[in-house]
Amino acid sequence: MAEGIVVATTGDVPDGEGIAVAADVLGTVDDVAVFNDGGEFYALDDTCSHEKASLAEGWVEDGAVECPLHSARFCLADGSVLSMPATRAVACHRVVVDGDDIRVIPDPGRLRE
C-alpha cells in the first residue's frame, strides 16, 4: 500500500484550481488545500496566514496560489510567502500521486494531538 491518505483523484482537481480536504479526513489542525498546477499536485494548509480565507478558493498559476481575499501569494512547493499582505508561511504537506489517486502525507507538526 502506498503512503498517505487518498483525498481525491487527479480528475477531481482541474488544472489551475484547488479543492479543500476537511481536517477530520487527515487528522490535521487545519483543512488542507490540494492544488493542480499544470499536472503537478501540491498541498498546503487551507487557511491564509493573513486572514481567515480558504486558499482552495484562490487562483493557481506559475507555482503559486493567490488568496481570494487580499491577494497574498504563497509558493505551492513549500508554503512560503511570495507577496504581502501575508508575512507568515502556511504549512506544506507531501503529495504522492499513485495512479489516479492523490495521497496526502500530512506534515507531522500539523497533526492534531
C-alpha positions in Angstrom: 0.0 0.0 0.0 1.3 3.5 -0.8 1.9 6.1 1.8 -0.6 8.7 2.7 -4.3 9.1 2.7 -6.3 9.2 -0.5 -8.1 12.5 -0.7 -9.1 12.8 -4.3 -8.4 11.6 -7.8 -6.4 13.6 -10.4 -9.7 14.2 -12.2 -11.2 15.8 -9.1 -8.8 18.8 -9.2 -8.9 20.7 -12.5 -5.7 22.4 -13.7 -5.3 25.8 -12.1 -7.7 25.1 -9.3 -7.7 23.7 -5.7 -10.0 21.7 -3.5 -10.4 21.7 0.3 -10.0 18.5 2.3 -11.5 18.5 5.7 -9.1 18.4 8.7 -11.1 15.4 10.0 -10.1 13.3 6.9 -6.3 13.9 7.5 -6.2 14.4 11.3 -4.7 17.9 10.8 -5.3 21.1 12.8 -6.5 22.9 9.6 -8.3 21.9 6.4 -5.8 21.1 3.6 -6.0 22.6 0.1 -4.9 20.3 -2.7 -3.9 22.2 -5.9 -3.2 21.2 -9.5 -0.7 23.5 -11.3 -0.1 22.1 -14.8 -0.5 18.5 -13.7 1.7 18.9 -10.6 -0.2 18.4 -7.4 0.6 20.3 -4.1 -1.0 20.5 -0.6 -0.9 23.4 1.8 -2.9 24.3 4.9 -6.1 25.8 3.5 -6.3 28.9 5.7 -4.4 32.0 4.6 -2.0 33.2 7.3 -3.1 36.8 6.8 -6.8 36.4 7.2 -9.3 33.6 7.5 -9.8 32.8 3.8 -9.7 29.5 2.0 -6.7 29.1 -0.3 -8.5 26.4 -2.2 -10.7 29.2 -3.5 -7.7 31.2 -4.7 -6.1 31.5 -8.1 -3.3 29.0 -9.0 -0.6 30.0 -11.5 3.1 29.6 -12.0 3.8 27.6 -8.9 1.8 29.9 -6.6 -1.7 30.3 -5.1 -3.2 33.8 -4.6 -5.6 34.2 -1.7 -9.0 35.3 -2.9 -9.5 37.8 0.0 -6.5 40.2 -0.1 -4.2 38.7 -2.8 -1.4 37.4 -0.7 0.6 34.8 -2.7 2.1 31.5 -1.4 4.6 29.1 -3.0 2.9 25.8 -3.8 6.1 23.8 -3.3 6.9 25.0 0.3 4.1 27.3 1.5 6.5 30.3 1.7 5.1 33.9 1.3 5.6 35.3 -2.1 3.7 38.6 -1.6 2.1 40.7 1.1 -0.1 41.3 3.0 0.8 37.8 4.4 4.0 37.6 6.4 3.9 34.0 7.6 4.2 30.9 5.5 1.5 28.2 5.5 2.3 24.6 6.2 3.1 22.4 3.3 2.1 18.7 3.1 3.6 16.0 0.9 1.6 14.7 -2.1 2.0 11.4 -3.8 0.2 10.6 -7.0 -0.5 6.9 -7.1 -2.1 6.1 -10.5 -5.2 8.4 -10.4 -5.2 8.7 -6.6 -3.9 11.8 -4.9 -2.5 10.9 -1.5 -1.6 13.4 1.1 1.0 12.8 3.8 0.4 15.4 6.5 3.2 17.4 8.0 3.7 15.8 11.4 3.9 19.2 13.1 0.3 19.9 11.8 -1.4 16.8 13.2 -3.9 17.1 16.0 -2.8 15.7 19.3 
